[in-house]
Amino acid sequence: MTVPSENSAAGRKFPESAVFYRDLERTYRTATRARGAWVEASDGARWLDACGGALTISVGHGRREVVEAATRQLAAVDYVHGAQFTTAAMEEAAARLVDSLPPAYRNAKVYLTPGGAEAVETAIKLARAHALAGGHPERHRIISQRPGYHGNTLGALAVSGRDSLRAPYLPLLADMPLVAAPWCPRCPLGLRYPECEVACASEVDRAVESAEGSAAAVLVEPVLGASAGGFAPPDDYLRSVRRTTAEAGVLLIADEVLSGCGRTGRFLASEHAGVDADIVVLGKGLTSGFLPGGAVVAKPDVVEAVAPDFRHGFTFSHHPVVAAVVREVLRVIRDEGLVARAASLEDGFRTALEPLGGEPAVEGWWVRGLLAGIALHPENAGGRSARQFAASAWERGLLVYPVGGPEGHGDLVVLAPPLTIHRDELGEIGRRLLSAFA
Ligand SMILES: Cc1ncc(COP(=O)(O)O)c(C=O)c1O
């Protein structure tokens, strides 16, 4: 095996290239091929993709069926404006998505967007439009959690509890209530489950109350996202938030951009708690990264309330080629039983990660389906950050997703391999990770 090196002479970096890179200090390798759970660079070096890039890949890299579905659609109808036409791809993708959801979403409607953040923006505006249509112009606040992440556009960032991402843009962000997330490994309230009786859920109650009628919706990540290391909170949390929103007559929005499409062993992570939201937001695994894309699923009563005029839209909403990719990705997820596969691989994934428990640098780790998080020990990690661990893993041919801890939530490493990953590849993730930590 060619040993990959982050600082290879083959790399490209700012300012030598014309590219405005995501990281202006990093030397970038050139990816030339991606198949299954593997990514290859121009010099033949290979990485096992344990995080699907940005926790994105559901059906595996390079699936020929998806490439062909996209190509057929490009040749038939490349683009039409969603305000002028529908397409068979859009109709069938929406129907297939609704079919993948629990019965509570029967007759729900699907709004396809160019990405996850745009889907969150769409959901926020839909909640506002719903309040207006119901004769509540005072309702405009969206209550969400810290830590939490919903995207980097200004509306989505305003409801994201990630202080390091917000800080430079604070004057541009709408003032939205952020309450303590159910982040048990480092409880923001300093409590312990179950003695805490899920006190963080009462924070949502209080936030709705102190918004004095101005709350339009509560927005949650049913399984916490990258900012909390993909941690699955106690089911009582989501159930309690559902009761609060129902009693207050505000909408519940479930952001399942990361946790949806089978990642946690159910199509939606909120199914673990038996809760259905009024609006569900999807992304990432929905297109499996073949194209940028996201979706909002809204229950029929929400859509009926805002009809006929939901004043919103993007040039690239309801895009026919994105729709064709979604339709095919959902077919693969269904026909290959990938949701059940994520559930059945959970134990194997846990076994592969178990040796990490003996590493002094690791404070804690958790698994739900094919989503896992590792929290670095604040003292015992020898001053190494999650980014440095990710760099060590990179040197060992392993891609992992580091999340920095400037918000005081600690350094985290997140894993989300493709739902198609093989058992022996899960073992390989464990071995390479252990070597990086050791
Ligand atoms: C839970 C959650 N919501 C929304 C987003 C934003 O999605 P995108 O990066 O596609 O805009 C992300 C991205 O990481 C996410 O994890």
The ligand as an SDF file (V2000), in Angstrom:
LIG
                    3D

 16 16  0  0  0  0  0  0  0  0999 V2000
  -27.9060   18.3190   11.1930 C   0  0  0  0  0  0  0  0  0  0  0  0
  -27.4710   19.1440   10.0160 C   0  0  0  0  0  0  0  0  0  0  0  0
  -28.3270   20.0290    9.4840 N   0  0  0  0  0  0  0  0  0  0  0  0
  -27.9950   20.7870    8.4080 C   0  0  0  0  0  0  0  0  0  0  0  0
  -26.7500   20.7070    7.8450 C   0  0  0  0  0  0  0  0  0  0  0  0
  -26.3900   21.5610    6.6650 C   0  0  0  0  0  0  0  0  0  0  0  0
  -26.2920   20.8050    5.5100 O   0  0  0  0  0  0  0  0  0  0  0  0
  -25.3720   21.3070    4.2740 P   0  0  0  0  0  0  0  0  0  0  0  0
  -23.9590   21.2750    4.7280 O   0  0  0  0  0  0  0  0  0  0  0  0
  -25.7090   20.3500    3.1660 O   0  0  0  0  0  0  0  0  0  0  0  0
  -25.8170   22.6950    3.9610 O   0  0  0  0  0  0  0  0  0  0  0  0
  -25.8220   19.8050    8.3770 C   0  0  0  0  0  0  0  0  0  0  0  0
  -24.4600   19.6980    7.7940 C   0  0  0  0  0  0  0  0  0  0  0  0
  -23.5410   19.2140    8.3730 O   0  0  0  0  0  0  0  0  0  0  0  0
  -26.1960   19.0040    9.4780 C   0  0  0  0  0  0  0  0  0  0  0  0
  -25.3300   18.1280   10.0300 O   0  0  0  0  0  0  0  0  0  0  0  0
  1  2  1  0
  2  3  1  0
  2 15  2  0
  3  4  2  0
  4  5  1  0
  5  6  1  0
  5 12  2  0
  6  7  1  0
  7  8  1  0
  8  9  2  0
  8 10  1  0
  8 11  1  0
 12 13  1  0
 12 15  1  0
 13 14  2  0
 15 16  1  0
M  END
$$$$
